[in-house]
Structure formats: C-alpha cells, structure tokens
Amino acid sequence: MASNISNATLAQKISDLIAKWDNREKEFQAWLSGDVGAGPNSDGKYPLTDYLGTTRLTTAPAQLEDDVLGAVGAAQAASTAASDSETNAAASEAAAAASASSAESYRDTALSYKNDAETAEAGAINAQNNAIAQKQAAQAARDKAEKWAEEDQDVEVETGLYSAKHWALTAQDFVPAIDTGAYRLTADPVPWADLSGVPSTFTPASHGHDWADLSNLPAFATRWPSWTEVTSKPSTFTPSAHTHGNADITDVAWSKLTGVPSTFAPSSHGHAWGDLSGVPSFATRWPTWSEVTSKPTTFAPSAHTHPWAEVTGAPATATRWPSWGEVTSKPTTFAPSAHGHAIADVTGLQAALDGKAAASHTHSYLPLSGGTLTGNLEIDRASDSYIRFRSSGIIKGYLYSNGSSQTGFLNNTGGWKFRIDNDGTMSVGSVPWARLTGVPSTFAPSAHTHDYLPLAGGTMTGAIDFVGTSISDYNTVGAPYGGMRIIRA
C-alpha cells in the first residue's frame, strides 16, 4: 500500500534542512574568521560539511595566507642570497684582476657562486609561483565555500547542485509558516506539479485492504467486549433455569401451534459436546496472552516479598493473639498455679531417679576446692616435673624436680629458692635453725676445754690404774723412742 508523506514529516524534514543550513553557516563563519594555528587540531584547519553531509577539515584563509607569505618570504630570502652571491662573485672577480696568479681560480669560484645564485633565484621564483598558486587555490576554495553557503537561490554551484542558502530559501518559500507545536502547514495550497518525490501512481478511490494492512484499529474491532463494556444491558435477568405458570401463558393452545415436533426430549436431558453447533471460540480453548483483556501492564517477579503494610484482608488470627474466649479445645478444668505431683504421676521419672546418685554422696577423689590427701602423690615423667602454686591467678612458685635429680622450690620467676641435689646436699638455700628437730638446746662455746689429757701430751695430776695390763717401752724399727704401749695380758 502506497504511503504519502504527512504534513508533520514534511515540516520536520524542512526544519532539519534549515538546521543543517544554520550549522553550515556557523561552520563557514568559523572557517572564514579562523586564526593561524587554531582549529580543533591547532593546525589552522576547520570542519566544513558539504551538501552530502561529509565533514572535511579545510585550511582557513588566514592559515593559507600565512603559508603563502611564508613561502614568499623563503623566496625573497633565496633571492637575497642570490644577490649576495652575485655581489660576492663580483668581488671575487675584482680580486682576481688584482691577483693574476689566482685570478683563474677566483673566476671559477665566482662563476660557481653565480650559477648557485641563479639556481637559488630560479628556486625562489618557483617557490613564489607555487605560493601564488596556493594562495589562488585557497582563494578559489574560499570562493567555492562561499558559493556553497551563500550562492543565490536557483543558481547552481555545480551542475545540479545548489547552495545551502538556496535550499533554505526554497524551504521558506514552500512553507511560509510552520506551527512547530502541532506540525501544521499554514501556507497556501501547493500545486501538485511543484511537489517533488511524490508517488507516480495511487490506489483507486474504491479499493480494499487486507486486515493485516490496517493500523490503529479500534478496540471493538479486535475483540469481543468484556461484560463491563456491554452497554444498555438489563439490570436483572430471569434465571437460566426458571418456570412459568399457566396464568403466565395467554392465548396459546397447542392446537394453534404449527410446525411443532411430534416428540420431545425429556425436560431433564443432556447433550454431547459434539451435538452443539456454533460454539464460540472462547468456549473451545483458553485465550492467548494477547486475547486476555484488562490485564495489568506490569507484574511483580515470580519470587518477591511484601511488607506487612501492603497485605490487605489479613484474617484476625494473623493480626493479634486470641482472647480466652476465642481459644478452642481448651480443657474445662486446670490445676492450681502452685501444685505438686507424685513421682508415680510423672511417666518414667522413677526409672530416671533410680539411675541417679544420692544428693549426699562422695567420691574417692580430692575435691577441686581442696582437701586432705592420705596417700602418696607421685609424678612420673621422663622430663622435668613440677607442681605450680597460684593465688588469684598469679603464679607464686613451683615445687620442681628436673632431669638431673635436683629437687627444690622455684620462685615465681623460675629461679631456685632452695635445691637439694641427688646426694642429699642442699646446694641452694638454707634451713632456719628453728625448723630443725632433734638438735640440742644449748652448746659449748666455740672456745672451750675438756678435763682430758690432750693427745699432744700433758701432765696428769691423778693416778692411772692399769688392771691386767703392763707398761713397757715401745720401740719398733723406724719408730721413735719414748713411746708407751699398753699390752693387754
């Protein structure tokens, strides 16, 4: 089916054309007034968009002029160098006349300088010509750019191509006034011959369309109405199963009826589904999703939650505890809040108590709280052994025995307080006298004497009785004389 361009689309296209023309005008003004070394890339080039929408970076006139002047300056410098070379050649030639022996050499050098100068001059002239050509090309490009932007209406810039100004003025002539809010054309009718891009053929005035070609169909053409959408329906209906009394039937006698059947189905009967005809489609299948009406536009995820405040219609059982009267299946009588039970009333209690120890019983162990140990305490370890003493969590000392059979008491820093070695010697520490038992209560002074004859000899004032013994001189080989020997008889 052919489609005609709408007024809104045409107005939008014209608006887009004007916007493109404005954009090209801004680009051209920026290019025309561009500075040397400026632009997006700081190279004196600015973007210009042609009628096909292609954007190119184009050297601005100021940059072109600077480039040309630079080339001209180089040419002038080359020309000056040529002049200087020519001057130097003349000087060399004069010096050659004054010096006959070296005149030939100077002349050749001068000629060489002259040739170089002429070559430089020719290069300068070429550079100048190139600069002029570049300047002319830049001016031509500028003029062409001006033509693309400002050439008068209906004047071709190139064959079949027109300026942005042409298209803008053409759009203004075509649509003198555009209501951009509603996209209405308010100009006078445009002759058909003045329109471009219109179709060459049209559908006949009397024609048909396939259903699939139709758009914007009203809802009542795409589905059956829901019950709420049915209008002018009665407010009440006779039940589907109802009866009439004889009084409700007037002037109807069977004999007056024509075409009545000779036999009838019982008043209570059924029909097989296959006997039904004209069954509507919605009675033969479930609807597709697109056929479901009045469905919401959005849905909650299949797995989601709700705060309690969003739950409506919650039953009373979900909003509060029941009152006493609302509690069901409760007993009619209750035991007092303070009451007791016999052991026999508690199932399994007696058996459980039989397996328990009496509250007042003892164990043949030393309680953790302390007690009296009547037997021996033996620590059997291959390495050092100790008993540590604490008070309020603070170490006070150790009863310690190491692998070298040294036993004693250590202070809280691990140093020996006293130590008894394996031979019974107390090698560290001392025992206060008061802690010793079986010692005499008094002692002789450290300097004292005895009533005995000293072993070194001395004088006896008393008599010595020898019973059954004799006294004789005693002399043995190698022994000194003068000893006394008591010989038992």
Backbone hydrogen bonds, N-H to C=O, Kabsch-Sander energy under -0.5 kcal/mol:
donor,donor_aa,acceptor,acceptor_aa,energy
10,L,6,S,-2.6
11,A,7,N,-2.7
12,Q,8,A,-2.1
13,K,9,T,-2.5
14,I,10,L,-2.4
15,S,11,A,-2.5
16,D,12,Q,-2.6
17,L,13,K,-2.4
18,I,14,I,-2.5
19,A,15,S,-2.2
20,K,16,D,-2.5
21,W,17,L,-2.6
22,D,18,I,-2.8
23,N,19,A,-2.4
24,R,20,K,-2.7
25,E,21,W,-2.4
26,K,22,D,-2.3
27,E,23,N,-2.5
28,F,24,R,-2.8
29,Q,25,E,-2.5
30,A,26,K,-2.4
31,W,27,E,-2.4
32,L,28,F,-3.1
33,S,29,Q,-2.0
34,G,31,W,-1.0
38,A,35,D,-1.5
42,S,39,G,-1.3
43,D,38,A,-0.8
44,G,38,A,-3.0
45,K,38,A,-0.6
46,Y,58,T,-2.8
48,L,56,R,-2.5
50,D,54,T,-2.5
53,G,50,D,-1.9
56,R,48,L,-2.5
58,T,46,Y,-3.1
58,T,56,R,-0.6
60,A,44,G,-2.9
64,L,60,A,-2.5
65,E,61,P,-3.0
66,D,62,A,-2.2
67,D,63,Q,-2.7
68,V,64,L,-2.8
69,L,65,E,-3.1
70,G,66,D,-2.2
71,A,67,D,-2.0
72,V,68,V,-3.0
73,G,69,L,-2.9
74,A,70,G,-2.1
75,A,71,A,-2.3
76,Q,72,V,-2.9
77,A,73,G,-2.6
78,A,74,A,-2.3
79,S,75,A,-2.5
80,T,76,Q,-2.8
81,A,77,A,-2.4
82,A,78,A,-2.1
83,S,79,S,-2.5
84,D,80,T,-2.9
85,S,81,A,-2.4
86,E,82,A,-2.5
87,T,83,S,-2.7
88,N,84,D,-2.7
89,A,85,S,-2.4
90,A,86,E,-2.4
91,A,87,T,-2.6
92,S,88,N,-2.5
93,E,89,A,-2.5
94,A,90,A,-2.4
95,A,91,A,-2.5
96,A,92,S,-2.1
97,A,93,E,-1.6
98,A,94,A,-1.5
99,S,95,A,-1.4
100,A,98,A,-0.6
102,S,99,S,-0.6
103,A,99,S,-0.6
103,A,100,A,-0.7
104,E,100,A,-0.5
106,Y,102,S,-2.6
107,R,103,A,-3.0
108,D,104,E,-2.3
109,T,105,S,-2.5
110,A,106,Y,-3.0
111,L,107,R,-3.0
112,S,108,D,-2.5
113,Y,109,T,-2.9
114,K,110,A,-2.8
115,N,111,L,-2.9
116,D,112,S,-2.8
117,A,113,Y,-2.7
118,E,114,K,-3.0
119,T,115,N,-2.8
120,A,116,D,-2.9
121,E,117,A,-2.9
122,A,118,E,-2.9
123,G,119,T,-2.7
124,A,120,A,-2.6
125,I,121,E,-2.7
126,N,122,A,-2.6
127,A,123,G,-3.0
128,Q,124,A,-2.9
129,N,125,I,-2.9
130,N,126,N,-3.2
131,A,127,A,-2.7
132,I,128,Q,-2.7
133,A,129,N,-2.8
134,Q,130,N,-3.0
135,K,131,A,-2.7
136,Q,132,I,-2.8
137,A,133,A,-2.9
138,A,134,Q,-2.8
139,Q,135,K,-2.8
140,A,136,Q,-2.8
141,A,137,A,-2.9
142,R,138,A,-2.8
143,D,139,Q,-3.1
144,K,140,A,-2.9
145,A,141,A,-2.7
146,E,142,R,-2.6
147,K,143,D,-2.3
148,W,144,K,-2.8
149,A,145,A,-1.7
150,E,146,E,-4.3
151,E,147,K,-2.1
155,V,152,D,-1.6
156,E,154,D,-0.6
157,V,161,L,-2.4
158,E,161,L,-1.0
161,L,158,E,-2.7
163,S,155,V,-0.5
164,A,148,W,-3.0
165,K,149,A,-0.7
167,W,163,S,-1.8
168,A,164,A,-2.4
169,L,165,K,-2.8
170,T,166,H,-2.6
171,A,167,W,-2.4
172,Q,168,A,-2.3
173,D,169,L,-2.8
174,F,170,T,-2.4
175,V,171,A,-2.5
179,D,184,R,-1.8
180,T,178,I,-1.2
183,Y,179,D,-2.2
184,R,179,D,-1.0
186,T,177,A,-1.4
186,T,184,R,-0.6
194,D,191,P,-1.4
195,L,192,W,-1.3
207,H,205,A,-0.8
213,D,210,D,-1.3
214,L,210,D,-0.5
214,L,211,W,-1.4
221,A,218,P,-1.8
222,T,219,A,-1.7
223,R,219,A,-1.0
229,E,226,S,-1.2
230,V,226,S,-0.8
230,V,227,W,-0.9
242,H,240,S,-0.7
248,D,245,G,-1.5
249,I,245,G,-0.6
249,I,246,N,-1.2
250,T,248,D,-0.6
253,A,251,D,-0.5
256,K,253,A,-1.6
257,L,253,A,-0.7
257,L,254,W,-1.2
269,H,267,S,-0.7
275,D,272,A,-1.9
276,L,273,W,-1.5
283,A,280,P,-1.8
284,T,281,S,-1.7
285,R,281,S,-1.0
291,E,288,T,-1.0
292,V,288,T,-0.8
292,V,289,W,-0.9
304,H,302,S,-0.7
310,E,307,P,-1.9
311,V,308,W,-1.5
318,A,315,P,-1.8
319,T,316,A,-1.4
320,R,316,A,-1.2
326,E,323,S,-1.0
327,V,323,S,-0.8
327,V,324,W,-0.8
339,H,337,S,-0.6
345,D,342,A,-1.5
346,V,342,A,-0.6
346,V,343,I,-1.3
347,T,345,D,-0.7
349,L,346,V,-1.7
352,A,348,G,-1.8
353,L,349,L,-2.6
354,D,350,Q,-2.3
355,G,351,A,-0.8
356,K,353,L,-1.9
361,H,359,A,-1.0
365,Y,363,H,-2.0
370,G,367,P,-1.6
373,L,371,G,-0.5
374,T,372,T,-0.7
378,E,376,N,-0.6
380,D,378,E,-0.6
381,R,379,I,-0.7
385,S,401,S,-3.1
387,I,399,L,-2.3
389,F,397,G,-2.7
391,S,394,I,-2.1
394,I,391,S,-1.8
396,K,389,F,-3.2
397,G,389,F,-1.2
398,Y,410,L,-2.1
399,L,387,I,-2.7
400,Y,398,Y,-0.7
400,Y,408,G,-2.8
401,S,385,S,-2.8
402,N,406,Q,-2.1
405,S,402,N,-1.3
407,T,420,I,-2.3
408,G,400,Y,-2.5
409,F,418,F,-2.0
410,L,398,Y,-2.6
411,N,415,G,-3.0
412,N,396,K,-0.5
414,G,411,N,-1.9
417,K,409,F,-3.7
417,K,418,F,-0.5
418,F,409,F,-1.3
419,R,428,V,-2.4
420,I,407,T,-3.4
421,D,419,R,-0.5
421,D,425,T,-3.2
424,G,421,D,-1.9
427,S,419,R,-1.1
427,S,425,T,-1.1
428,V,419,R,-1.5
435,R,432,P,-1.6
436,L,433,W,-1.4
448,H,446,S,-0.6
452,Y,450,H,-1.9
457,G,454,P,-1.8
460,M,458,G,-0.5
461,T,459,T,-0.5
465,D,463,A,-0.5
466,F,464,I,-0.5
467,V,465,D,-0.6
468,G,466,F,-0.6
470,S,487,I,-1.0
472,S,485,R,-0.9
474,Y,483,G,-1.0
475,N,473,D,-0.6
479,A,476,T,-2.8
483,G,474,Y,-0.8
485,R,472,S,-1.3
487,I,470,S,-1.3
487,I,485,R,-0.6
488,R,486,I,-0.6
489,A,468,G,-2.4
